[in-house]
Amino acid sequence: MAILRLVNGEDVTVKLSVADTVAAVSVMQGSDGFVELPTDDGPLHVRPAHIVAVLEEAGKKTAGFRAAGA
């Protein structure tokens, strides 16, 4: 599972790996459209420009960080 760090300072956990999350967000980068990502509370609709970073869930042995912006 991956954690999205948003521009408003909020963190949201999504039910995708870091690589899958970055790939899903990359498809919509550069547009004003929304990406739908699965969470435990249902789908999350977020604009890629509002994602600051994609982090790997802290419960794992390795920590990952990827910048989602251009």
ROSE-4610 file (N, C-alpha, C; in Angstrom, 1 decimal, always signed):
// ROSE-4610
residu = [M/M/M/A/A/A/I/I/I/L/L/L/R/R/R/L/L/L/V/V/V/N/N/N/G/G/G/E/E/E/D/D/D/V/V/V/T/T/T/V/V/V/K/K/K/L/L/L/S/S/S/V/V/V/A/A/A/D/D/D/T/T/T/V/V/V/A/A/A/A/A/A/V/V/V/S/S/S/V/V/V/M/M/M/Q/Q/Q/G/G/G/S/S/S/D/D/D/G/G/G/F/F/F/V/V/V/E/E/E/L/L/L/P/P/P/T/T/T/D/D/D/D/D/D/G/G/G/P/P/P/L/L/L/H/H/H/V/V/V/R/R/R/P/P/P/A/A/A/H/H/H/I/I/I/V/V/V/A/A/A/V/V/V/L/L/L/E/E/E/E/E/E/A/A/A/G/G/G/K/K/K/K/K/K/T/T/T/A/A/A/G/G/G/F/F/F/R/R/R/A/A/A/A/A/A/G/G/G/A/A/A]
num = [1/1/1/2/2/2/3/3/3/4/4/4/5/5/5/6/6/6/7/7/7/8/8/8/9/9/9/10/10/10/11/11/11/12/12/12/13/13/13/14/14/14/15/15/15/16/16/16/17/17/17/18/18/18/19/19/19/20/20/20/21/21/21/22/22/22/23/23/23/24/24/24/25/25/25/26/26/26/27/27/27/28/28/28/29/29/29/30/30/30/31/31/31/32/32/32/33/33/33/34/34/34/35/35/35/36/36/36/37/37/37/38/38/38/39/39/39/40/40/40/41/41/41/42/42/42/43/43/43/44/44/44/45/45/45/46/46/46/47/47/47/48/48/48/49/49/49/50/50/50/51/51/51/52/52/52/53/53/53/54/54/54/55/55/55/56/56/56/57/57/57/58/58/58/59/59/59/60/60/60/61/61/61/62/62/62/63/63/63/64/64/64/65/65/65/66/66/66/67/67/67/68/68/68/69/69/69/70/70/70]
x = [+0.8/+0.0/+0.9/+0.4/+1.1/+0.4/+1.2/+0.6/+0.8/-0.2/-0.1/+0.0/+1.0/+1.2/+0.6/-0.5/-1.2/-0.7/-1.0/-0.5/-1.1/-2.3/-2.9/-2.3/-1.3/-0.6/-1.2/-2.3/-3.0/-2.3/-2.3/-1.8/-3.0/-3.0/-4.1/-3.4/-3.9/-3.4/-4.3/-3.6/-4.3/-3.9/-4.8/-4.6/-3.9/-2.8/-1.9/-0.5/+0.4/+1.8/+2.3/+3.5/+4.1/+4.2/+4.7/+4.9/+3.5/+2.5/+1.2/+0.6/+0.7/+0.2/+0.8/+2.2/+2.9/+2.5/+2.3/+1.9/+0.5/-0.4/-1.8/-1.9/-1.1/-1.0/-0.3/+0.7/+1.4/+0.5/-0.5/-1.4/-2.1/-2.4/-3.2/-2.4/-1.0/-0.2/-0.3/-0.3/-0.4/-1.8/-2.8/-4.2/-4.9/-6.1/-6.8/-7.8/-7.7/-8.5/-8.2/-9.1/-8.9/-8.5/-7.8/-7.4/-8.2/-8.8/-9.5/-8.6/-8.4/-7.5/-8.3/-8.1/-8.8/-8.3/-9.2/-8.8/-9.7/-9.4/-10.2/-11.6/-11.8/-13.1/-13.8/-13.3/-13.9/-13.0/-13.4/-12.5/-12.2/-11.0/-10.5/-10.3/-10.8/-10.6/-9.7/-8.6/-7.6/-6.9/-6.6/-5.9/-4.4/-3.7/-2.2/-1.4/-1.8/-1.1/-1.1/-2.1/-2.2/-1.5/-0.8/+0.0/+1.5/+2.0/+3.4/+4.3/+4.0/+4.8/+4.0/+4.6/+4.0/+5.0/+4.6/+5.4/+5.0/+5.9/+5.6/+5.1/+4.1/+3.5/+4.6/+4.6/+5.7/+5.8/+4.8/+4.8/+5.8/+6.3/+7.2/+8.7/+9.6/+11.0/+11.7/+11.3/+11.9/+11.0/+11.6/+10.8/+11.1/+10.0/+10.2/+9.7/+10.2/+9.8/+9.9/+8.8/+8.8/+8.1/+8.7/+8.0/+7.0/+5.8/+4.8/+4.7/+5.3/+5.2/+6.3/+6.1/+7.1/+8.1]
y = [-1.2/+0.0/+1.2/+2.3/+3.5/+4.6/+5.6/+6.8/+8.0/+8.8/+10.0/+11.2/+12.0/+13.3/+14.4/+15.0/+16.0/+17.4/+18.4/+19.8/+20.4/+19.9/+20.5/+19.9/+19.1/+18.5/+17.2/+16.7/+15.5/+14.3/+13.2/+11.9/+11.0/+10.3/+9.3/+8.0/+6.9/+5.6/+5.0/+4.6/+3.9/+2.5/+1.7/+0.2/-0.2/+0.5/+0.2/+0.2/-0.4/-0.3/+1.1/+1.5/+2.8/+2.9/+1.8/+1.8/+1.9/+1.2/+1.3/+2.7/+3.2/+4.6/+5.6/+5.6/+6.6/+6.4/+5.2/+4.9/+5.5/+5.3/+5.8/+7.3/+7.9/+9.4/+9.9/+9.3/+9.8/+9.9/+9.0/+9.0/+10.4/+11.0/+12.2/+13.4/+13.3/+14.5/+15.5/+16.7/+17.8/+18.2/+17.5/+17.9/+18.3/+18.8/+19.2/+18.1/+16.9/+15.8/+15.2/+14.3/+13.6/+12.1/+11.6/+10.2/+9.5/+8.3/+7.6/+6.5/+6.5/+5.6/+4.9/+3.5/+2.8/+3.0/+3.2/+3.4/+2.4/+2.3/+1.5/+2.1/+3.4/+4.0/+4.2/+3.6/+3.8/+4.5/+4.9/+5.5/+7.0/+7.3/+8.7/+9.4/+10.5/+11.3/+12.5/+12.5/+13.5/+14.0/+15.3/+15.8/+15.5/+15.0/+14.7/+15.9/+17.1/+18.3/+18.5/+17.9/+18.1/+17.0/+16.2/+15.1/+15.6/+15.7/+16.2/+15.0/+13.8/+12.7/+11.4/+10.3/+9.0/+8.2/+7.8/+7.1/+5.7/+4.8/+3.4/+3.3/+2.5/+2.4/+2.0/+2.7/+2.6/+1.2/+0.4/-0.9/-1.9/-1.5/-2.4/-2.1/-3.0/-2.9/-1.8/-1.6/-0.6/+0.6/+1.8/+3.0/+3.5/+3.9/+4.5/+5.9/+6.7/+8.1/+8.3/+8.9/+9.3/+10.6/+11.6/+12.8/+12.6/+13.1/+12.9/+14.2/+15.3/+16.5/+16.6/+17.5/+17.7/+18.7]
z = [+0.0/+0.0/+0.0/-0.6/-0.7/+0.0/+0.4/+1.1/+0.2/-0.1/-0.8/+0.1/-0.1/+0.6/-0.3/+0.2/-0.6/-0.3/-1.2/-1.0/+0.2/+0.7/+1.9/+3.2/+3.1/+4.2/+4.7/+4.1/+4.4/+3.8/+4.5/+4.0/+3.8/+2.7/+2.4/+1.9/+2.5/+2.2/+1.1/+0.0/-1.1/-1.2/-1.8/-1.8/-3.1/-3.4/-4.6/-4.1/-4.8/-4.5/-5.0/-4.5/-4.9/-6.5/-7.1/-8.5/-9.3/-8.8/-9.4/-9.3/-8.1/-7.8/-8.7/-8.8/-9.7/-11.1/-11.6/-12.9/-13.2/-12.2/-12.4/-12.4/-11.6/-11.5/-12.8/-13.3/-14.5/-15.7/-15.8/-17.0/-17.1/-16.0/-16.0/-15.7/-15.5/-15.3/-16.4/-16.1/-17.1/-17.5/-16.9/-17.2/-15.9/-16.0/-14.8/-14.4/-15.0/-14.6/-13.3/-12.9/-11.6/-11.9/-10.9/-10.9/-9.8/-10.1/-9.1/-8.5/-7.2/-6.6/-5.5/-5.3/-4.2/-2.8/-1.9/-0.5/+0.3/+1.6/+2.5/+2.6/+2.5/+2.6/+1.3/+0.2/-1.1/-2.0/-3.2/-4.2/-3.8/-4.1/-3.9/-5.2/-5.4/-6.6/-6.3/-7.0/-6.7/-8.0/-8.0/-9.2/-9.0/-10.0/-9.9/-9.4/-9.8/-9.4/-7.9/-7.2/-5.7/-4.9/-5.6/-4.9/-4.9/-3.7/-3.5/-3.5/-2.9/-2.9/-2.8/-3.2/-3.0/-2.1/-0.9/+0.0/+0.2/+0.5/+0.8/+2.3/+2.5/+3.9/+4.9/+6.0/+7.0/+7.6/+7.5/+8.1/+7.4/+6.3/+5.6/+6.0/+5.6/+6.0/+5.2/+4.0/+3.2/+3.0/+3.0/+2.8/+1.4/+0.7/-0.6/-0.7/-1.6/-1.8/-3.3/-3.9/-5.3/-5.4/-6.0/-6.3/-7.4/-7.3/-8.3/-9.3/-8.9/-9.7/-10.7/-11.6/-12.7/-12.3]
